[in-house]
């Protein structure tokens, strides 16, 4: 890919970079305050790369959770990525050797970019790669500084939620169609009230996928 294209991708991912450096820094600090070596946070960010799950993993580790608990928690927290992936099947069908990494690196924020663009697979690959590099850099810096300076890490875990709200707002302002977002938010609120905070995630994802599928079919019939 040409240097000009890489510069354009970097420009497109600057908002993610700012957020990931801050969020990664917070994760690194939290890991450091829990007594873990500085290298563990960036290693997790390279091989796990799941922001909310990495934050949750700190509590699981320190609480002495077993492997089954960790596995079920990971499934519950990251179940939404199954639905992200389904919507990207056609787009990544010709990705070739890049496909495994594109699947691995599909975070919420990366999805918010690649799912709303008509760019080719190379563009999506470098967006995914750049975003992970930002996250790894943030966790490394936070972990190093956290091991050097004492921090009160209370409240840092909320930064991930705050960043997601910023991304959602940005996509809302850029998009001309708000119905999918309204469906997502409305379904989440209803499922939260019905199933409770511990069990609403998977039903929410299933119902959102079904509703968006029905919406797409309606649009196809209307345009057909």
Buried (B, 14 or more C-beta within 10 A) or exposed (E): EEEEEEEBBEEBBEBBBBBBBBBBBBBBBBBBBBEBEBEBBBBBBBEBBBBBBBBBBBEBBEEEBEEEEBEEBBEBBBBBBEBBBEBBEEBBEEBEEBBEBBBBBBBBBBBBBBBEEEBEBEBBBBBBBBBBBBBBBBBBBBBBBBBEEEBEBEEBBEBBEEBBEEBBEEBEEEEEEEEBEEBBEEBBEBBBEEBEEEEBBBBBBBBBBEBBEEBEEEEEEEEE
